[in-house]
Amino acid sequence: MTVWDDLVGQERVSEQLAAAARDADALVTAAATDAPPPEASKMTHAWLFTGPPGAGYVQAARAFAAALQCVSPDRALGGAPGCGFCDGCHTALIGTHADVTTVTAVGAQIRAEDMRDTVRKSFTAPATGRWQVILVEDAERLNEKSANAVLKAVEEPASRTVWLLCAPSVEDVLPTIRSRCRHLTLSTPSVEAVADMLVRREGVEPDVALAAARATQGHVERARRLATDPAARERRAAVLKLPLRVDDIGGCLRAAQELVDAAAADAKVLADETDAKETEEMKAALGAAQGGRLPRGTAGVIKDLEDNQKRRRTRTQRDSLDVALSDLTAFYRDVLALQLGSRIAIANVDAEDALGRIARSSTPESTLRRIEAIAACRDALDRNVAPLLAVEAMTMALRAG
């Protein structure tokens, strides 16, 4: 298994990255022997990975980071970088490699203080690996100050530092940053490719895999979760019933409250799994005495950790809401296809009765207005509107049609 095997339906991108990783080897060798660098190298110091949701642009960036750090013995015999088994590949893929730094948004933004140490590290030589790799998973969440810090680092990087920026589209990244990056665009994998991956890699039954891939329209991670997690299937089924529950104002308000409560419950599950462990590890690192008493002057560190955990909980809740809004959008997209007599395959085949009822009782114009209401709810959440207010406004708009 190579590092490229998790990139579903992205053969073109895999080939480009593998070629760049081979040229990266030549650059390292040339630097070590004081030889001139190879001409027309496919390797560069900054990359921008974009693509639709679920296409796997973050996975592509991490696979590339692993290929750059590959230390397989076969490399000396001309083997391709990115074996997937060596220590370099393994630690880069799971996020523990000393020379692969991952930056993610804890809350709604990546702040300048979150980037300060990372930018400083980018100017140092790799400690154990071939390259110093900085992977920014949420480049679209860089605020003005943190984006400017990244720009300065990308403009004049260290000779063996590589920046890998990930964002949904090039428009989500400052023009001054993207102009200094090599851009790779991933495409939405086909339903068949995602279903095949679920069968081969996850052991999912073929009919379940196909249903999950079709319901998520090629979103790899959501398809994996839907196929393997019964709770995720239950939550999706509840969301698909929402269009039938907004006949009156009371139904709208109840549906909105339940949607927000389900997202909050998702965030709480994640917090319960990670927050307590993080806090105990931090206290141990700070040298907390037996009984939990912290050394003097360290209370502020714990307070910063708690603030980060709170921001992460808020983001998790909104990410969960975004999944529900995606399911709703797909539902009304299917309604519109039925109303227009389109031959596009229906994604939500398990909700055909509800789709038919909504399609017969409304017009294509009202369906489009409902899709716009869902998009407006997304925009409101991005602007930090209180989730319940945003979702209530959406359900009332769905009722009005």
C-alpha positions as a Markdown table, in Angstrom:
| # | Residue | x | y | z |
|---|---|---|---|---|
| 1 | Met | 0.0 | 0.0 | 0.0 |
| 2 | Thr | 1.5 | 3.4 | -1.0 |
| 3 | Val | 0.7 | 6.7 | 0.5 |
| 4 | Trp | -1.5 | 7.5 | -2.6 |
| 5 | Asp | -4.0 | 4.7 | -2.0 |
| 6 | Asp | -6.3 | 6.8 | 0.2 |
| 7 | Leu | -6.8 | 9.3 | -2.7 |
| 8 | Val | -10.0 | 8.1 | -4.2 |
| 9 | Gly | -10.4 | 8.9 | -7.9 |
| 10 | Gln | -7.4 | 11.3 | -7.9 |
| 11 | Glu | -4.9 | 9.4 | -10.2 |
| 12 | Arg | -3.9 | 12.6 | -12.1 |
| 13 | Val | -3.0 | 14.4 | -8.9 |
| 14 | Ser | -1.2 | 11.4 | -7.5 |
| 15 | Glu | 1.0 | 11.2 | -10.6 |
| 16 | Gln | 1.9 | 14.9 | -10.3 |
| 17 | Leu | 2.8 | 14.6 | -6.7 |
| 18 | Ala | 4.8 | 11.4 | -7.1 |
| 19 | Ala | 6.8 | 13.1 | -9.9 |
| 20 | Ala | 7.4 | 16.2 | -7.6 |
| 21 | Ala | 8.5 | 13.9 | -4.8 |
| 22 | Arg | 11.1 | 12.2 | -7.1 |
| 23 | Asp | 12.4 | 15.6 | -8.1 |
| 24 | Ala | 12.5 | 16.6 | -4.4 |
| 25 | Asp | 15.0 | 13.8 | -3.9 |
| 26 | Ala | 17.2 | 15.1 | -6.6 |
| 27 | Leu | 17.2 | 18.6 | -5.0 |
| 28 | Val | 18.2 | 17.1 | -1.6 |
| 29 | Thr | 21.0 | 15.1 | -3.3 |
| 30 | Ala | 22.2 | 18.2 | -5.2 |
| 31 | Ala | 22.3 | 20.3 | -2.0 |
| 32 | Ala | 24.3 | 17.6 | -0.2 |
| 33 | Thr | 26.9 | 17.3 | -2.9 |
| 34 | Asp | 27.1 | 21.0 | -3.8 |
| 35 | Ala | 25.9 | 20.0 | -7.3 |
| 36 | Pro | 23.8 | 22.4 | -9.4 |
| 37 | Pro | 20.0 | 21.8 | -8.9 |
| 38 | Pro | 18.2 | 19.9 | -11.7 |
| 39 | Glu | 16.6 | 21.9 | -14.4 |
| 40 | Ala | 12.8 | 22.0 | -14.9 |
| 41 | Ser | 12.1 | 20.5 | -11.5 |
| 42 | Lys | 8.5 | 19.6 | -10.7 |
| 43 | Met | 9.2 | 20.4 | -7.0 |
| 44 | Thr | 8.5 | 23.8 | -5.5 |
| 45 | His | 8.5 | 25.3 | -2.0 |
| 46 | Ala | 4.7 | 26.1 | -1.7 |
| 47 | Trp | 1.7 | 24.2 | -2.8 |
| 48 | Leu | -2.0 | 25.0 | -2.7 |
| 49 | Phe | -4.5 | 22.0 | -2.7 |
| 50 | Thr | -8.1 | 22.8 | -3.4 |
| 51 | Gly | -11.2 | 20.9 | -4.3 |
| 52 | Pro | -14.9 | 20.3 | -3.5 |
| 53 | Pro | -15.8 | 19.1 | 0.0 |
| 54 | Gly | -14.9 | 15.4 | 0.5 |
| 55 | Ala | -12.5 | 15.2 | -2.5 |
| 56 | Gly | -9.6 | 14.6 | -0.2 |
| 57 | Tyr | -7.3 | 17.6 | -0.7 |
| 58 | Val | -6.1 | 17.4 | 2.9 |
| 59 | Gln | -5.3 | 13.7 | 2.4 |
| 60 | Ala | -3.5 | 14.5 | -0.8 |
| 61 | Ala | -1.3 | 17.1 | 1.0 |
| 62 | Arg | -0.6 | 14.6 | 3.9 |
| 63 | Ala | 0.3 | 11.9 | 1.4 |
| 64 | Phe | 2.7 | 14.3 | -0.4 |
| 65 | Ala | 4.3 | 15.1 | 3.0 |
| 66 | Ala | 4.7 | 11.4 | 3.6 |
| 67 | Ala | 6.3 | 10.9 | 0.2 |
| 68 | Leu | 8.8 | 13.7 | 0.9 |
| 69 | Gln | 9.8 | 12.1 | 4.2 |
| 70 | Cys | 9.9 | 8.5 | 2.8 |
| 71 | Val | 13.0 | 6.5 | 3.9 |
| 72 | Ser | 12.3 | 3.2 | 2.3 |
| 73 | Pro | 15.4 | 1.1 | 1.6 |
| 74 | Asp | 14.0 | 0.6 | -1.9 |
| 75 | Arg | 14.7 | 4.3 | -2.7 |
| 76 | Ala | 18.4 | 3.5 | -3.1 |
| 77 | Leu | 17.5 | 1.0 | -5.8 |
| 78 | Gly | 15.3 | 3.5 | -7.7 |
| 79 | Gly | 12.1 | 2.9 | -5.9 |
| 80 | Ala | 9.3 | 5.5 | -5.9 |
| 81 | Pro | 8.9 | 7.7 | -2.8 |
| 82 | Gly | 5.8 | 7.1 | -0.7 |
| 83 | Cys | 6.0 | 3.4 | 0.1 |
| 84 | Gly | 3.5 | 3.8 | 2.9 |
| 85 | Phe | 5.4 | 1.4 | 5.2 |
| 86 | Cys | 8.6 | 3.0 | 6.3 |
| 87 | Asp | 9.0 | 5.1 | 9.5 |
| 88 | Gly | 9.0 | 8.3 | 7.6 |
| 89 | Cys | 5.8 | 7.6 | 5.7 |
| 90 | His | 4.0 | 6.1 | 8.7 |
| 91 | Thr | 4.7 | 8.9 | 11.1 |
| 92 | Ala | 3.9 | 11.6 | 8.5 |
| 93 | Leu | 0.6 | 10.0 | 7.8 |
| 94 | Ile | -0.5 | 9.7 | 11.4 |
| 95 | Gly | 0.8 | 13.2 | 12.3 |
| 96 | Thr | 3.8 | 12.4 | 14.6 |
| 97 | His | 6.7 | 13.1 | 12.3 |
| 98 | Ala | 9.1 | 15.6 | 13.9 |
| 99 | Asp | 9.5 | 17.5 | 10.6 |
| 100 | Val | 5.8 | 17.6 | 9.6 |
| 101 | Thr | 3.9 | 20.4 | 11.4 |
| 102 | Thr | 0.1 | 20.4 | 11.0 |
| 103 | Val | -1.9 | 23.6 | 11.5 |
| 104 | Thr | -5.7 | 23.4 | 12.0 |
| 105 | Ala | -8.2 | 26.0 | 13.1 |
| 106 | Val | -9.1 | 25.5 | 16.7 |
| 107 | Gly | -12.1 | 27.8 | 16.4 |
| 108 | Ala | -13.5 | 29.8 | 13.5 |
| 109 | Gln | -10.1 | 31.3 | 12.6 |
| 110 | Ile | -6.4 | 30.5 | 12.6 |
| 111 | Arg | -5.0 | 33.4 | 14.7 |
| 112 | Ala | -1.6 | 34.9 | 14.4 |
| 113 | Glu | -0.6 | 33.6 | 17.8 |
| 114 | Asp | -1.5 | 30.1 | 16.6 |
| 115 | Met | 0.9 | 30.5 | 13.7 |
| 116 | Arg | 3.8 | 32.2 | 15.5 |
| 117 | Asp | 5.7 | 29.1 | 16.5 |
| 118 | Thr | 5.0 | 27.4 | 13.2 |
| 119 | Val | 6.4 | 30.3 | 11.1 |
| 120 | Arg | 9.4 | 30.3 | 13.3 |
| 121 | Lys | 9.9 | 26.6 | 12.8 |
| 122 | Ser | 9.6 | 26.9 | 9.1 |
| 123 | Phe | 12.9 | 28.8 | 9.0 |
| 124 | Thr | 14.8 | 25.9 | 10.7 |
| 125 | Ala | 16.5 | 22.9 | 9.0 |
| 126 | Pro | 14.7 | 19.5 | 9.3 |
| 127 | Ala | 15.7 | 17.7 | 12.4 |
| 128 | Thr | 15.4 | 14.1 | 11.2 |
| 129 | Gly | 13.7 | 14.1 | 7.8 |
| 130 | Arg | 14.5 | 15.3 | 4.3 |
| 131 | Trp | 12.2 | 18.3 | 4.4 |
| 132 | Gln | 10.6 | 20.7 | 6.9 |
| 133 | Val | 6.9 | 20.4 | 5.9 |
| 134 | Ile | 4.3 | 22.8 | 7.1 |
| 135 | Leu | 0.8 | 21.5 | 6.4 |
| 136 | Val | -2.0 | 24.1 | 6.9 |
| 137 | Glu | -5.3 | 22.2 | 6.7 |
| 138 | Asp | -7.6 | 25.2 | 6.9 |
| 139 | Ala | -5.9 | 27.9 | 4.9 |
| 140 | Glu | -9.3 | 29.5 | 4.3 |
| 141 | Arg | -9.5 | 30.2 | 8.0 |
| 142 | Leu | -6.4 | 32.3 | 8.2 |
| 143 | Asn | -7.2 | 35.8 | 9.5 |
| 144 | Glu | -5.5 | 38.9 | 8.2 |
| 145 | Lys | -2.6 | 38.8 | 10.7 |
| 146 | Ser | -1.9 | 35.0 | 10.4 |
| 147 | Ala | -2.2 | 35.2 | 6.6 |
| 148 | Asn | 0.4 | 38.0 | 6.5 |
| 149 | Ala | 2.7 | 35.8 | 8.7 |
| 150 | Val | 2.3 | 32.9 | 6.2 |
| 151 | Leu | 2.9 | 35.3 | 3.3 |
| 152 | Lys | 6.3 | 36.4 | 4.7 |
| 153 | Ala | 7.3 | 32.8 | 5.2 |
| 154 | Val | 6.2 | 31.7 | 1.8 |
| 155 | Glu | 8.0 | 34.6 | 0.1 |
| 156 | Glu | 11.4 | 33.7 | 1.5 |
| 157 | Pro | 11.3 | 30.1 | 2.7 |
| 158 | Ala | 14.3 | 28.1 | 4.0 |
| 159 | Ser | 15.9 | 26.0 | 1.3 |
| 160 | Arg | 14.4 | 22.7 | 2.6 |
| 161 | Thr | 11.0 | 23.9 | 3.8 |
| 162 | Val | 7.8 | 23.1 | 2.0 |
| 163 | Trp | 4.4 | 24.8 | 2.7 |
| 164 | Leu | 1.3 | 22.8 | 1.9 |
| 165 | Leu | -1.9 | 24.9 | 2.1 |
| 166 | Cys | -5.3 | 23.4 | 1.8 |
| 167 | Ala | -8.6 | 25.3 | 1.1 |
| 168 | Pro | -11.9 | 24.6 | -0.7 |
| 169 | Ser | -11.0 | 27.1 | -3.6 |
| 170 | Val | -8.2 | 29.5 | -4.6 |
| 171 | Glu | -10.6 | 32.4 | -3.9 |
| 172 | Asp | -10.4 | 31.4 | -0.2 |
| 173 | Val | -6.7 | 32.3 | 0.0 |
| 174 | Leu | -5.1 | 35.7 | -0.3 |
| 175 | Pro | -4.0 | 36.5 | -3.9 |
| 176 | Thr | -0.5 | 37.3 | -2.7 |
| 177 | Ile | -0.2 | 33.8 | -1.1 |
| 178 | Arg | -1.7 | 31.8 | -3.9 |
| 179 | Ser | 0.4 | 33.5 | -6.5 |
| 180 | Arg | 3.5 | 32.0 | -4.9 |
| 181 | Cys | 2.0 | 28.5 | -4.7 |
| 182 | Arg | 1.7 | 25.7 | -7.2 |
| 183 | His | -2.0 | 25.0 | -7.5 |
| 184 | Leu | -3.5 | 21.5 | -7.6 |
| 185 | Thr | -7.2 | 21.0 | -8.0 |
| 186 | Leu | -8.9 | 17.7 | -6.9 |
| 187 | Ser | -12.2 | 16.6 | -8.4 |
| 188 | Thr | -15.2 | 15.0 | -6.8 |
| 189 | Pro | -14.7 | 11.2 | -7.1 |
| 190 | Ser | -17.4 | 9.1 | -8.8 |
| 191 | Val | -20.0 | 7.4 | -6.7 |
| 192 | Glu | -18.7 | 4.0 | -8.0 |
| 193 | Ala | -15.1 | 4.8 | -6.9 |
| 194 | Val | -16.2 | 5.8 | -3.4 |
| 195 | Ala | -18.3 | 2.7 | -3.1 |
| 196 | Asp | -15.5 | 0.5 | -4.3 |
| 197 | Met | -13.2 | 2.0 | -1.7 |
| 198 | Leu | -15.7 | 1.4 | 1.1 |
| 199 | Val | -15.9 | -2.3 | 0.1 |
| 200 | Arg | -12.2 | -2.8 | -0.3 |
| 201 | Arg | -10.9 | -0.7 | 2.6 |
| 202 | Glu | -13.7 | -0.8 | 5.2 |
| 203 | Gly | -15.3 | -4.2 | 4.5 |
| 204 | Val | -18.7 | -2.6 | 3.9 |
| 205 | Glu | -21.4 | -4.6 | 2.1 |
| 206 | Pro | -21.7 | -3.5 | -1.5 |
| 207 | Asp | -25.3 | -2.3 | -1.3 |
| 208 | Val | -24.6 | -0.3 | 1.9 |
| 209 | Ala | -21.4 | 1.1 | 0.3 |
| 210 | Leu | -23.3 | 2.2 | -2.8 |
| 211 | Ala | -26.1 | 3.8 | -0.8 |
| 212 | Ala | -23.7 | 5.7 | 1.3 |
| 213 | Ala | -21.6 | 6.9 | -1.6 |
| 214 | Arg | -24.7 | 8.0 | -3.5 |
| 215 | Ala | -26.2 | 9.8 | -0.5 |
| 216 | Thr | -23.1 | 11.8 | 0.1 |
| 217 | Gln | -22.4 | 12.4 | -3.6 |
| 218 | Gly | -18.8 | 11.4 | -3.6 |
| 219 | His | -17.8 | 12.9 | -0.3 |
| 220 | Val | -15.3 | 10.3 | 0.9 |
| 221 | Glu | -15.1 | 10.9 | 4.6 |
| 222 | Arg | -18.9 | 11.4 | 5.0 |
| 223 | Ala | -19.5 | 8.3 | 3.0 |
| 224 | Arg | -17.1 | 6.3 | 5.2 |
| 225 | Arg | -18.8 | 7.6 | 8.3 |
| 226 | Leu | -22.3 | 7.0 | 7.0 |
| 227 | Ala | -21.4 | 3.4 | 5.9 |
| 228 | Thr | -19.8 | 2.4 | 9.2 |
| 229 | Asp | -21.6 | 4.4 | 11.9 |
| 230 | Pro | -25.2 | 3.6 | 12.6 |
| 231 | Ala | -25.6 | 6.8 | 14.7 |
| 232 | Ala | -24.7 | 8.8 | 11.6 |
| 233 | Arg | -27.3 | 7.1 | 9.6 |
| 234 | Glu | -29.9 | 7.8 | 12.3 |
| 235 | Arg | -29.0 | 11.5 | 12.3 |
| 236 | Arg | -29.2 | 11.7 | 8.6 |
| 237 | Ala | -32.6 | 10.0 | 8.6 |
| 238 | Ala | -33.9 | 12.6 | 11.1 |
| 239 | Val | -32.6 | 15.5 | 9.0 |
| 240 | Leu | -34.4 | 14.1 | 5.9 |
| 241 | Lys | -37.7 | 14.1 | 7.8 |
| 242 | Leu | -37.3 | 17.8 | 8.6 |
| 243 | Pro | -39.0 | 19.1 | 5.3 |
| 244 | Leu | -42.2 | 17.3 | 6.3 |
| 245 | Arg | -42.2 | 18.8 | 9.8 |
| 246 | Val | -42.3 | 22.5 | 8.9 |
| 247 | Asp | -46.0 | 22.9 | 8.1 |
| 248 | Asp | -46.6 | 25.2 | 11.0 |
| 249 | Ile | -44.6 | 27.7 | 13.1 |
| 250 | Gly | -44.4 | 25.3 | 16.1 |
| 251 | Gly | -43.0 | 22.6 | 13.9 |
| 252 | Cys | -40.4 | 24.9 | 12.5 |
| 253 | Leu | -39.2 | 25.9 | 15.9 |
| 254 | Arg | -39.1 | 22.3 | 17.2 |
| 255 | Ala | -37.2 | 21.1 | 14.2 |
| 256 | Ala | -34.7 | 23.9 | 14.5 |
| 257 | Gln | -34.1 | 23.2 | 18.2 |
| 258 | Glu | -33.7 | 19.5 | 17.6 |
| 259 | Leu | -31.2 | 20.1 | 14.8 |
| 260 | Val | -29.1 | 22.4 | 17.0 |
| 261 | Asp | -29.3 | 20.0 | 20.0 |
| 262 | Ala | -28.1 | 17.1 | 17.9 |
| 263 | Ala | -25.1 | 19.2 | 16.7 |
| 264 | Ala | -24.3 | 20.2 | 20.3 |
| 265 | Ala | -24.5 | 16.6 | 21.3 |
| 266 | Asp | -21.9 | 15.7 | 18.6 |
| 267 | Ala | -19.6 | 18.4 | 19.9 |
| 268 | Lys | -20.0 | 17.2 | 23.5 |
| 269 | Val | -19.1 | 13.6 | 22.5 |
| 270 | Leu | -15.8 | 14.9 | 20.9 |
| 271 | Ala | -15.1 | 17.1 | 23.9 |
| 272 | Asp | -15.6 | 14.2 | 26.3 |
| 273 | Glu | -13.2 | 12.1 | 24.3 |
| 274 | Thr | -10.4 | 14.7 | 24.1 |
| 275 | Asp | -10.7 | 17.6 | 26.6 |
| 276 | Ala | -10.1 | 15.6 | 29.8 |
| 277 | Lys | -7.1 | 13.8 | 28.2 |
| 278 | Glu | -5.6 | 17.0 | 26.9 |
| 279 | Thr | -5.9 | 18.7 | 30.3 |
| 280 | Glu | -4.3 | 15.8 | 32.2 |
| 281 | Glu | -1.5 | 15.6 | 29.7 |
| 282 | Met | -0.9 | 19.4 | 30.0 |
| 283 | Lys | -0.9 | 19.3 | 33.8 |
| 284 | Ala | 1.6 | 16.4 | 33.8 |
| 285 | Ala | 3.8 | 18.3 | 31.4 |
| 286 | Leu | 3.7 | 21.3 | 33.7 |
| 287 | Gly | 4.7 | 19.2 | 36.6 |
| 288 | Ala | 1.4 | 19.2 | 38.6 |
| 289 | Ala | 1.9 | 17.8 | 42.0 |
| 290 | Gln | 0.0 | 14.8 | 43.3 |
| 291 | Gly | -3.6 | 15.9 | 43.9 |
| 292 | Gly | -3.7 | 18.1 | 40.8 |
| 293 | Arg | -2.1 | 21.3 | 42.3 |
| 294 | Leu | -0.3 | 23.2 | 39.6 |
| 295 | Pro | 3.1 | 25.0 | 40.0 |
| 296 | Arg | 2.9 | 28.7 | 40.4 |
| 297 | Gly | 2.7 | 30.7 | 37.2 |
| 298 | Thr | 1.1 | 27.9 | 35.1 |
| 299 | Ala | -2.6 | 28.7 | 35.6 |
| 300 | Gly | -2.6 | 30.9 | 32.5 |
| 301 | Val | -1.4 | 27.9 | 30.4 |
| 302 | Ile | -4.4 | 25.8 | 31.5 |
| 303 | Lys | -6.7 | 28.8 | 30.9 |
| 304 | Asp | -5.4 | 29.1 | 27.3 |
| 305 | Leu | -6.0 | 25.4 | 26.8 |
| 306 | Glu | -9.6 | 25.7 | 28.1 |
| 307 | Asp | -10.2 | 28.6 | 25.8 |
| 308 | Asn | -8.9 | 26.6 | 22.8 |
| 309 | Gln | -11.1 | 23.6 | 23.8 |
| 310 | Lys | -14.2 | 25.9 | 24.0 |
| 311 | Arg | -13.5 | 27.3 | 20.5 |
| 312 | Arg | -13.0 | 23.8 | 19.1 |
| 313 | Arg | -16.3 | 22.7 | 20.7 |
| 314 | Thr | -18.1 | 25.6 | 18.9 |
| 315 | Arg | -16.5 | 24.8 | 15.6 |
| 316 | Thr | -17.4 | 21.1 | 16.0 |
| 317 | Gln | -21.0 | 22.0 | 16.6 |
| 318 | Arg | -21.1 | 24.2 | 13.5 |
| 319 | Asp | -19.3 | 21.5 | 11.4 |
| 320 | Ser | -22.0 | 19.1 | 12.5 |
| 321 | Leu | -24.7 | 21.6 | 11.5 |
| 322 | Asp | -23.0 | 22.0 | 8.1 |
| 323 | Val | -23.3 | 18.2 | 7.5 |
| 324 | Ala | -27.0 | 18.4 | 8.2 |
| 325 | Leu | -27.4 | 21.4 | 5.9 |
| 326 | Ser | -25.6 | 19.5 | 3.2 |
| 327 | Asp | -28.1 | 16.7 | 3.6 |
| 328 | Leu | -31.0 | 19.1 | 3.4 |
| 329 | Thr | -29.5 | 20.7 | 0.2 |
| 330 | Ala | -29.2 | 17.3 | -1.4 |
| 331 | Phe | -32.8 | 16.5 | -0.4 |
| 332 | Tyr | -34.2 | 19.6 | -2.2 |
| 333 | Arg | -31.8 | 19.1 | -5.1 |
| 334 | Asp | -33.6 | 15.7 | -5.6 |
| 335 | Val | -37.0 | 17.4 | -5.2 |
| 336 | Leu | -36.0 | 19.8 | -8.0 |
| 337 | Ala | -34.8 | 17.0 | -10.2 |
| 338 | Leu | -38.2 | 15.3 | -9.8 |
| 339 | Gln | -40.1 | 18.5 | -10.5 |
| 340 | Leu | -38.1 | 19.2 | -13.7 |
| 341 | Gly | -38.3 | 15.6 | -14.9 |
| 342 | Ser | -34.5 | 15.4 | -14.9 |
| 343 | Arg | -32.7 | 12.1 | -15.5 |
| 344 | Ile | -30.1 | 12.9 | -12.8 |
| 345 | Ala | -29.8 | 10.0 | -10.4 |
| 346 | Ile | -31.6 | 10.6 | -7.1 |
| 347 | Ala | -29.2 | 10.7 | -4.2 |
| 348 | Asn | -31.6 | 10.0 | -1.4 |
| 349 | Val | -33.3 | 6.9 | -2.7 |
| 350 | Asp | -34.2 | 5.9 | 0.8 |
| 351 | Ala | -36.4 | 9.0 | 1.1 |
| 352 | Glu | -38.3 | 8.7 | -2.2 |
| 353 | Asp | -41.8 | 9.0 | -0.6 |
| 354 | Ala | -40.9 | 12.3 | 1.1 |
| 355 | Leu | -39.3 | 13.6 | -2.0 |
| 356 | Gly | -42.4 | 12.8 | -4.0 |
| 357 | Arg | -44.7 | 14.4 | -1.5 |
| 358 | Ile | -42.7 | 17.7 | -1.5 |
| 359 | Ala | -42.2 | 17.7 | -5.2 |
| 360 | Arg | -46.0 | 17.3 | -5.9 |
| 361 | Ser | -47.0 | 19.9 | -3.3 |
| 362 | Ser | -44.6 | 22.7 | -4.4 |
| 363 | Thr | -43.1 | 24.3 | -7.5 |
| 364 | Pro | -39.5 | 24.4 | -8.8 |
| 365 | Glu | -39.4 | 28.1 | -7.9 |
| 366 | Ser | -40.2 | 27.4 | -4.3 |
| 367 | Thr | -37.6 | 24.6 | -4.2 |
| 368 | Leu | -34.9 | 27.0 | -5.4 |
| 369 | Arg | -35.9 | 29.5 | -2.7 |
| 370 | Arg | -35.6 | 26.8 | -0.1 |
| 371 | Ile | -32.1 | 25.9 | -1.3 |
| 372 | Glu | -31.2 | 29.6 | -1.1 |
| 373 | Ala | -32.5 | 29.6 | 2.5 |
| 374 | Ile | -30.2 | 26.8 | 3.4 |
| 375 | Ala | -27.3 | 28.6 | 1.8 |
| 376 | Ala | -28.2 | 31.8 | 3.8 |
| 377 | Cys | -28.2 | 29.8 | 7.0 |
| 378 | Arg | -24.7 | 28.6 | 6.1 |
| 379 | Asp | -23.6 | 32.2 | 5.5 |
| 380 | Ala | -25.1 | 33.2 | 8.8 |
| 381 | Leu | -23.2 | 30.5 | 10.7 |
| 382 | Asp | -20.0 | 31.6 | 9.0 |
| 383 | Arg | -20.6 | 35.1 | 10.4 |
| 384 | Asn | -21.0 | 33.7 | 13.9 |
| 385 | Val | -24.7 | 34.2 | 14.2 |
| 386 | Ala | -26.1 | 32.2 | 17.1 |
| 387 | Pro | -26.8 | 28.7 | 15.6 |
| 388 | Leu | -30.4 | 28.5 | 16.9 |
| 389 | Leu | -31.4 | 31.9 | 15.4 |
| 390 | Ala | -29.8 | 30.9 | 12.1 |
| 391 | Val | -31.5 | 27.5 | 11.9 |
| 392 | Glu | -34.9 | 28.9 | 13.0 |
| 393 | Ala | -34.8 | 31.5 | 10.3 |
| 394 | Met | -34.0 | 28.7 | 7.8 |
| 395 | Thr | -36.9 | 26.5 | 8.9 |
| 396 | Met | -39.3 | 29.4 | 8.7 |
| 397 | Ala | -38.1 | 30.0 | 5.2 |
| 398 | Leu | -38.5 | 26.4 | 4.3 |
| 399 | Arg | -42.1 | 26.6 | 5.5 |
| 400 | Ala | -42.8 | 29.7 | 3.4 |
| 401 | Gly | -41.2 | 28.1 | 0.3 |
